[in-house]
Amino acid sequence: DQWASLALVMDCHTRELLGWHLSRSGKATTASSAREQALITRFGTLGRVREPFLLRSDNGLVFTSRSFTKLVRIYGLRQ
């Protein structure tokens, strides 16, 4: 038996699922892939956002990792 890790990005107001990624590893890349898919879904492109976008998450290791938080800042998101 193996574990899988699922990262979801959901609009808290509309409850719309914007992005997700399923992985056999629980690494930050799983959360980053879900976040990038959500940005493409919401804004149609991947890059720095022009309107306010608050990203809420639990305090799990993948969401507090250096690589994840660095990309959050690069994209202009607030965490």
Rosetta blueprint (number, residue, H / E / L):
1 D L
2 Q L
3 W L
4 A L
5 S E
6 L E
7 A E
8 L E
9 V E
10 M E
11 D L
12 C L
13 H L
14 T L
15 R L
16 E L
17 L E
18 L E
19 G E
20 W E
21 H E
22 L E
23 S E
24 R L
25 S L
26 G L
27 K L
28 A H
29 T H
30 T H
31 A H
32 S H
33 S H
34 A H
35 R H
36 E H
37 Q H
38 A H
39 L H
40 I H
41 T H
42 R H
43 F H
44 G L
45 T L
46 L L
47 G L
48 R L
49 V L
50 R L
51 E L
52 P L
53 F L
54 L E
55 L L
56 R L
57 S L
58 D L
59 N L
60 G L
61 L H
62 V H
63 F H
64 T H
65 S L
66 R H
67 S H
68 F H
69 T H
70 K H
71 L H
72 V H
73 R H
74 I H
75 Y L
76 G L
77 L L
78 R E
79 Q L
